[in-house]
Amino acid sequence: MLKINNLQARIEDKEILRGIDLEVKAGEVHAIMGPNGSGKSTLASVLAGREDYEVTGGSIDFNGEDLLELAPEERAREGVFLAFQYPVEIPGVTTTNFLKTAVNQVREHRGLGKLDAVSFLKEMKQKMQLVEIDQSLLSRSLNEGFSGGEKKRNEIFQMAMLEPKLAILDETDSGLDIDALKIVANGVNQLKSKDNATIVVTHYQRLLDYIVPDYVHVLYKGRIVKSGGKELALELEEKGYDWIKESVDAEATV
Amino acid sequence: MSENLEEVLINSYKNDGLPLLKDIKSAAKVDFLEKGLPKVREEEYKFTPITKTLKKQFAFDAKPATAHVNLGDIEQQFIDSDSSNRLVFVNGLFSNELSVIDAQDGLVVKNFATAALENNDTILEYFGKIADTDSFSSLNTVLTQDGVFVEVSKNADAEIPLYVYHVNVAKEIEVFSTPRNLVVAHQGSRVRLIEKNITLGAHNSFSNSVTEVFVKENATVHHVKVQNDVANSYEVVQTKVHQESNSNYSAYTISLSGGMIRNNLNITSDGQNCESNMYGLYLLTDKTHVDNHTSVDHREPNSYSNELYKGVMDGHSKGVFNGKIYVRQEAQKTNAFQSNNNVLLSDTATLNTKPQLEIWADDVKCSHGCTSGQLDEEAIFYLQARGISKENAIGMLLYAFANDIVEKVPVAEVRTYLDLQVADRLKS
């Protein structure tokens, strides 16, 4: 589904991604871990199409499409979903209203008919239960006054409504207590299927107890320096990132 | 056209109407000729060269413009669909045939000229009692022939909103009108007033209006002004308000289209526990120029004023905002807030904004904020990342920005009208 080849990216003058190679197939869950500043969020942002980042080399193939050629909205319509680390507040725009527009634009792109108000509401009610989100939250201004947990649950709710092929969860666990984490993870797990894939970007191993990855990759200084199965996450938890940093830096000086 | 526009205006136009106000008019004439129209470098009109514009666009030769108007000519520009409280003026004079006034208990609504005969005591009690220094007010006092008179009795709730339409007919030649309005809301009463100008024809029209509003103890006045006229329309509007204790005056000034508009809104909060709200929205494009100058004067303790003006400027439009807040020494525990937020959509649109706070009391809570710039880039990206095109995302954000003000208007039909106008404008 996703093939990232030697991806390099920078922001202003700072090089952040220095050659990422990653392949994600349908049905898989990949975890991207790494210390702060390693480029985890940058990778998520570049996949979603944030203009602040300049891609200086490499390629990204998404289901046969050159992802880098597509505008953010086109990527979303093709099936890429980014669950933001810091979801922005948008006063005056309610989740319900903008999501209806978004869902219908995605459906239109996929050759499906638009949902009328009644059908849309029905769809919403069903998906709301997935992340235990309240209707009242959805008719308020987007994320305004939402707690951290509510914001993250709203991200997963939107994911449920948009039915993406590739979901990228950018540090979805940051700032969440264990209860909120469980709800979010449960939502993600329910949405997993053999036809879609998930990239979980996380600093801590804890989330991966609930969203169990097939592959774990460690990002350090803009490159994937180690890959493994879910045991790798446990090893990191035990040894910390210093273990990786030391071995990588040692290799570099050889 | 002669050099001295002031003399031309005074001498060319009829100023003998309303004999009740003969002395007041004479005094105003002296005052006007002494002050003269705003000069080029005058601080208060620095960014709005109205005098120069009037000299350029108008002959002011006092030829009476054709006044006949059919309902069919104007009803598609009405906000209300079937109001039982609608006053229509044509070129400044009341039109009985186009107006509909159904009786409401405790509400007196009539044209000013009639009120000058039937309600002369009230008029003499209130007319011109709110001081102001703008020479356009004096000019209006001298030349006015008619306008709206509204009086709401003690504790009466005028449930049906009152719509006032000023139609200016400029089909063959230019038109100059000077409506004068008086609103008196007695103790405990409530009224909602909506005003809109409609210009017919391609010649220039200039409306110089003055509305004086007296909000007595515990009364509530909601005052909506919708400015959605053609590019050849010019307006100078004075709204002068005097509030007594425990009263509420809320103004909603929505400017969508026109040539050059200057709105002066001056509120005197002259009692304790007053609430004054000033809401404004200017959604401008092409060459529309809208200047909102406001002031609230807190004279007594414990009152509250809140001002929120929002502007979106596109094309070659120009927005000007100046909000003054005065808090007198006795006005302790005043809460006064002011905010002006602007979005500039084109490189050729301009904005001048200036808050002015003069606070003499020492125990007050006052704040002001001005923002100008583009929309939240993060918000645009968020919507794009959900599949919404950049254009649609910007439209949604602009709509939300404007709707903040629209949703505050306390008349459902006006909200519906504005909603459609705003949505329409943002599509283009």
Interface residues (C-beta under 8 A of the other chain):
Chain A: A48 G49 R50 E51 A71 P72 E73 R75 A76 R77 F81 L82 F84 P87 V88 I90 P91 G92 V93 N97 F98 L99 T101 A102 V103 Q105 V106 H109 Q158 L162
Chain B: D376 E378 A379 F381 Y382 L383 Q384 A385 R386 G387 I388 S389 K390 N392 A393 M396 L397 Y399 A400 F401 N403 D404
